[in-house]
Amino acid sequence: MPANWKIFAGGAMVITLFLIFSHGVSAQTLGWVKESTNAAPFAEFLHEMVYDAARQEVILFGGVYNPSFNLFPLLDHTVAWNGTTWVSKTPSVSPPPRIEHGMAYDGARQEVILFGGGTAPGLFINRTPLNDTWIWDGATWQQKFPSNSPTPRSNFGMAYDAERNETILFGGQDPAPTLTCCLQDDTWAWNGTDWFQKSPTLSPSRRSHHQMVYDSARKQIILFGGIDASGQLLNDIWVWDGTNWELKSSTTSPSLRTNFAMTFDESLQKVVLYGGQGTAGSLDDTWVWDGNDWAQLSVSSKPPPQRLHDMVYDASRKEIVMYGGDGALRETWTLPTGSQKRPVILIPGILGSWEKDGELALDPILHTYDNLWEALKLAGYEEDKDLFAFPYNWRSSNNLTSLSLKQKIEDVKNICQCLKVDIVGHSMGGLLARSYI
């Protein structure tokens, strides 16, 4: 028996299969994890990141590299995070180097959209705002030439609205000799072919350096914070429903801030915010928005205070990925938030499987396992998601049936996209599991 497998004997036998170690945290305690990787993007801050669901990787583009704190060269690098390391992409065509742009993943068209930002010939200051539109298909970039576009701008908010299959852009900064000059309050939508301006009856105030994310649980876009035309930092929260903006109220809130990062976490079903620049400097707090109120998240570990970073939710690995910022230059941090329950496969004992409607079922006659099954569901397991039964022909050889069990385990691993399963084997089910081992 492999050394990393454990057997617990008793009235029912539980076999935990540690097929491969994977890091994680318990559902009760969340903590940021500093990733150890030899490869890192050249970008240090003012880059943009997005999760490419079709290719199950995080895409980072642009940003600034600061080797001497003098020239601040802007970058046109496309880099992907695969859950372990950063991998440089080699597209045949790339957008010009830039910072303070916007990116979103278009789920309907399975492509990343990039818009605007600021560029300059190797300098961080005196940048020229852009209004070009680019598409990333997983291999290369392609520039689009829509009939209509928002005016050139940077430091705007942008998010893909999956309910309406369009990317929404709000606000930002037109050609700007100062931080608070020329702020916008317009709302635009990209439909995959062209930009068109929306006409809401109510809008957030003119601002830049805010963040927008799509809340898939409530099917709405969330906008938070930024800086207004008077230089005042903001901490208001707005919701876009496809037609209009609505100002939300909350009993508590993150402090006034700009240059923070925000994403929607599908595991928590909440918006998660980290850090930024407040009235007294860089911040290191983690907050969650549940659709009604903010709450500060208590974490066991966290990155240093920082601003100008970015983060996204990696759905395939069920964790938030954060990179860069001027408080953690070229550092990658993750916040695992997915359920730490391994899927359970229940193997009944002798006489515990009978045919029902032409298929083997879990004791449909005496219902021996009904209470256990319901108890597991009450504990949070979901049938055919992380709770499975393995009825079998108990008259057959365990050596032969163990081959079917092996296939069942592989099928469950594919369903949950996981590398670990728990087997609960009762009576002969325990013997069958031992045969499999």
Rosetta blueprint (number, residue, H / E / L):
1 M L
2 P L
3 A L
4 N L
5 W E
6 K E
7 I E
8 F E
9 A L
10 G L
11 G L
12 A E
13 M E
14 V E
15 I E
16 T E
17 L E
18 F E
19 L L
20 I L
21 F L
22 S L
23 H L
24 G L
25 V L
26 S L
27 A L
28 Q L
29 T L
30 L E
31 G L
32 W L
33 V E
34 K E
35 E L
36 S L
37 T L
38 N L
39 A L
40 A L
41 P L
42 F L
43 A L
44 E L
45 F E
46 L L
47 H L
48 E E
49 M E
50 V E
51 Y E
52 D E
53 A L
54 A L
55 R L
56 Q L
57 E E
58 V E
59 I E
60 L E
61 F E
62 G L
63 G L
64 V E
65 Y L
66 N L
67 P L
68 S L
69 F L
70 N L
71 L L
72 F L
73 P L
74 L E
75 L L
76 D L
77 H L
78 T E
79 V E
80 A E
81 W E
82 N L
83 G L
84 T L
85 T L
86 W E
87 V E
88 S E
89 K L
90 T L
91 P L
92 S L
93 V L
94 S L
95 P L
96 P L
97 P L
98 R L
99 I E
100 E L
101 H L
102 G E
103 M E
104 A E
105 Y E
106 D E
107 G L
108 A L
109 R L
110 Q L
111 E E
112 V E
113 I E
114 L E
115 F E
116 G E
117 G E
118 G E
119 T E
120 A L
121 P L
122 G L
123 L L
124 F L
125 I L
126 N L
127 R L
128 T E
129 P E
130 L E
131 N E
132 D E
133 T E
134 W E
135 I E
136 W E
137 D L
138 G L
139 A L
140 T L
141 W E
142 Q E
143 Q E
144 K E
145 F L
146 P L
147 S L
148 N L
149 S L
150 P L
151 T L
152 P L
153 R E
154 S E
155 N L
156 F L
157 G E
158 M E
159 A E
160 Y E
161 D E
162 A L
163 E L
164 R L
165 N L
166 E E
167 T E
168 I E
169 L E
170 F E
171 G E
172 G E
173 Q E
174 D L
175 P L
176 A L
177 P L
178 T L
179 L L
180 T L
181 C L
182 C L
183 L E
184 Q E
185 D E
186 D E
187 T E
188 W E
189 A E
190 W E
191 N L
192 G L
193 T L
194 D L
195 W E
196 F E
197 Q E
198 K L
199 S L
200 P L
201 T L
202 L L
203 S L
204 P L
205 S L
206 R L
207 R E
208 S E
209 H L
210 H L
211 Q E
212 M E
213 V E
214 Y E
215 D E
216 S L
217 A L
218 R L
219 K L
220 Q E
221 I E
222 I E
223 L E
224 F E
225 G E
226 G E
227 I E
228 D E
229 A L
230 S L
231 G L
232 Q L
233 L E
234 L E
235 N E
236 D E
237 I E
238 W E
239 V E
240 W E
241 D L
242 G L
243 T L
244 N L
245 W E
246 E E
247 L E
248 K E
249 S L
250 S L
251 T L
252 T L
253 S L
254 P L
255 S L
256 L L
257 R E
258 T E
259 N L
260 F L
261 A E
262 M E
263 T E
264 F E
265 D E
266 E L
267 S L
268 L L
269 Q L
270 K E
271 V E
272 V E
273 L E
274 Y E
275 G E
276 G E
277 Q E
278 G E
279 T L
280 A L
281 G E
282 S E
283 L E
284 D E
285 D E
286 T E
287 W E
288 V E
289 W E
290 D L
291 G L
292 N L
293 D L
294 W E
295 A E
296 Q E
297 L L
298 S L
299 V E
300 S L
301 S L
302 K L
303 P L
304 P L
305 P L
306 Q E
307 R L
308 L L
309 H L
310 D E
311 M E
312 V E
313 Y E
314 D E
315 A L
316 S L
317 R L
318 K L
319 E E
320 I E
321 V E
322 M E
323 Y E
324 G L
325 G L
326 D L
327 G L
328 A L
329 L L
330 R L
331 E L
332 T E
333 W E
334 T E
335 L E
336 P E
337 T L
338 G L
339 S L
340 Q L
341 K L
342 R L
343 P L
344 V E
345 I E
346 L E
347 I E
348 P L
349 G L
350 I L
351 L L
352 G L
353 S E
354 W E
355 E E
356 K E
357 D L
358 G L
359 E E
360 L E
361 A E
362 L E
363 D L
364 P L
365 I L
366 L L
367 H L
368 T L
369 Y L
370 D H
371 N H
372 L H
373 W H
374 E H
375 A H
376 L H
377 K H
378 L H
379 A L
380 G L
381 Y L
382 E L
383 E E
384 D L
385 K L
386 D L
387 L E
388 F E
389 A E
390 F L
391 P L
392 Y L
393 N L
394 W L
395 R L
396 S L
397 S L
398 N H
399 N H
400 L H
401 T H
402 S H
403 L H
404 S H
405 L H
406 K H
407 Q H
408 K H
409 I H
410 E H
411 D H
412 V H
413 K H
414 N H
415 I H
416 C H
417 Q L
418 C L
419 L L
420 K E
421 V E
422 D E
423 I E
424 V E
425 G E
426 H E
427 S L
428 M H
429 G H
430 G H
431 L H
432 L H
433 A H
434 R H
435 S H
436 Y H
437 I L
